[in-house]
Amino acid sequence: MRAALLALLGRRSKSAVEPEPPASALGLEVLRRTQPLHRWLYRRLRWAVLPMFLLATLVFAFCFSVGMSLVITSGMRAMGSDTVKAVELITGQCSQTVGAYFGTLRALAEFQRLQWQRALETPRIPDEDELAAYTYIHYDDLNVTLFNSLERANHSHTCFCNPNVSEEEIEEYTWRTGGLDPMLQDMISALPTIRLIYFSGSNSFVRTYPFLPDECHGYTDWSGVDWFATADEINDPTRSIVYTDLYQDPYTHEWMISCLAPVYRHISQGGEYLDGVIGIDTITNSIISTVSAVQVPWNGYLMLVSRSGLVVGISDYAASDWGMGTNGTTDNATVDITQRGDRVSKAINDALQSGEKQGTKSCGNSLISWYSMDVALTMVLVLPEQPLHKFRQTALEVSLPTGLGALLLLSLGVAGIVLWLWLQVRNITNGITTPLGAVERALRHVGRGDFQTSEDELPHSPIRELCNTTHVVMEISEQLKTTIDRISSMKNASEVFVPKNFIDLLSKPDLTQLSLNDCCTWPVMSVLFVDIRGFVALTEHMDLRSMFEFLNYYLGKLVPVITKNNGFVDKYIGDGMMALFPRSPEDCARATLSIFDAVAQYNTTRGSFPAISIGVGVATGPVLIGTVGVAKRLDVTVLGDVVNISSRLEALTRGFNCNALISGTCVGRCPPSIRRLTRYVGGIFLKGKGDVTQVYEMVAADDPQGETKLANAEALALAISRFAARDLQGCLDKVRHMAAAEDPVAQVYEKRCLQFLTGGVPKSMADGDLYIVCDDKTSI
């Protein structure tokens, strides 16, 4: 037996070499206190073989006894299950019988809709006898005008409508639909349950068949239903056949349902409109009587419930319990289940509100099964639970003695064995789960980034493999902490030199995924160049450290402004800087205004550093973003005309003696609030470009001439347009007073006009509009 247990537990031979933990992790004292797992388990389970054999014998006896009782009781339970299925079958069959009638009614309504649609679209001229048969009768007290066939046999139909409708419109509808009377008479003769067929038009015209007697002139108030609204485009967008809820005729006290079908008329201009609604009123008393006569076994009964919760039909032998008469009549008007407080009524109401078409549920001492039909009716079968309870009671009487006897036999034999096994299992599980739980907690800490688990927090297990595991966890934790700290430092350092925005624009997860020739096209990118004016003169007497401190202090004011406006710095070029705005040109324009505010703040708080002035150039257009260099030395940059244009515009701020020049492509994409702060400088031909660049000056808030420049913006634009149109004298007349006021742009155009008037226009501009030529980076 000992050999079998050792083989079962996977004991290794003495010649097998057991892995030893690292000498640095375990001392000799720890090794002496541990033993392999298979030996530790064997010493605790070797005396459990005989009790386990006895336990297996008792379990077999118990299972045999219980199995015999289950065989006996399964038949009784199957009978109860079959009873529930029979209840659902009865409900479904009764509902199908009622539904077949309403299916016929739906087909008739569809047929009527086609016939009335053809009749309404086809003009018809009545004969002389038919014309003589109609007369007008006014019922002022009912506020309607009745137009009926008093001379025709049995007063076959009635037409009435709102008094505001003209007699010509009444006659048009009456003559067109008059030919349908024979068909309507045949339909009512074939189905005696049809009480009335009517047409309700969109202009309030109503035609009924058969004729309504005088006491029924208020027919439109019978059901409380707006026929036209029930089947219009809003309540019935699918144009299907719909049914009203069950209602009681106030004159005959019969229960009725209206089947409604919308009628659409085609118009000559194309399309169609809802002309009216065909309605068929059917009497449901025969259906109610059929439900009342159904005999349900086991003292059950059938009920017919309307959409609003009214009980309109019930088995005769249960009618008195619900305060109803036989054949569906009621002693007190109607029975509303929503107003009753008993369990059956609440269960039926819950079933109606659930929206389920069919189902079965238990409530108190009753079992209900329901089936909702397409019409506004639900068939409900209520069955007392005494028969089902009897089946359950019989099954319990058979299975209880057998089960109790088997349970007692098993309990007496197992009690002692279970107690002993529980103590052994408890010791085994504690010996394994306690150190494993500590290892799991340590690993969870490591997963969350907490690498501070000490060796004292890990319990020392008598099992050698678990003891080794605790120390391996410590080593892994230390190595992971070192590796992650290193990776984090490298990532942070890489984002300092390569903006993360570049990695996002190239759709790369991180810097390690970048490779040579990675590139993408960005359709609208705004590029901003900024440079300090006279940087060499400002720093010629500074030492190297002071120069870098001055430059970094200045950049510390500007870079946050760029970042705040959704931009980022591409590169630093000496005392200059190139920034990119991939989201919107408006961001770049607002950043330009904020940069001048930041420079003003710098000049206020500069301390020992020199005061500065800057020039800004901005251009917007498509760029190519990608990696350049070689495999061992890469850089990410942008290429495109806008980069060259923005750099040239920044340099031209010296020639125009202004703070910021912006290309027309950028200004055109900015909102009016930004464009109001710019003025047109003109078309400028940049050397190396094949076409003229439209340039605007952005006026900073701290510009001492800012208000004057913006006030003269319109006059300056007019002068520039005359310059472009070769009206040099007209341009000169416009700019002289602005140039005299020391407007630098006006002075440029004054100088150029005088130059062209005295020396002539250059041959390169012999044709077309005149423009400013930029020969190098700064001169004009």
Buried (B, 14 or more C-beta within 10 A) or exposed (E): EEEEBBEEBEBEEEEEEEEEBEEEBBEEEBBEEBBBBBBBBBEEBEEBEEBEEEBEEBEEEBEEBBEEBBEEBEEBBEBBEEBBEBBBEBBBEBBEBBBEBBBEBBEBBBBBBEBBBEBBBEEEEBEEEBEEBBEEEEBEEEEBBBBBBEEBEEBBBBBBBEEEBEEEEBBBBBBBBBBBBEBBBEBBEEBEBBBBBBBBBBBBBBBBBBBBEEEBBEBBEBBEBBBBEBBBEEEBEEBEBBBBBBBBBEEEEBBBBBBBBBBBBEEEEEEEEBBBBBBBBBBBBEBBBBBBEBEBEBEBBBBBBBBBBBBBBBBBEBBEEBBBBBBBBBEEEBBBBEEBEBBBBBBBBEBBEEEEEBBBBBBEEBBBBBBBBEBBBBBBBBBBBEBBEBBBEBBEEBBEEBBEEBEEBBEEBBEEBBEEBEEBBEEBEEBBEEBBEBBEEBBEBBEEEEBEBEEEEBBBBEBBBBBBBBBBBBEBBEEBBEEEEEEEEEEEEBBEEBBEBBBEBBEBEEBEEBEEEBEEEBEBBBBBBBBBBEBEEBBEEBEEEEBEBBBEBBBEBBBEBBBEBBBBBBBEEEBBBBBBBBBBBBBBBBBBBBBBBBBEEBBEEBEEBBEBEBBBBBBBBEBBBBBEEEEEEBEBBBEBBBBBBBBBBBBBBBBBEBBBBBBBBBBEBBEEEBBEBBBBBBBBBBEEBEEBBBBBBBBBEEBEBBEBBBEBBEBBBBBBBBBBEBBBEBBBEBBBEBBEEEBBBBBBBBEBBEEBEEEEEEEEBEEEEBBBBBEEBBEB
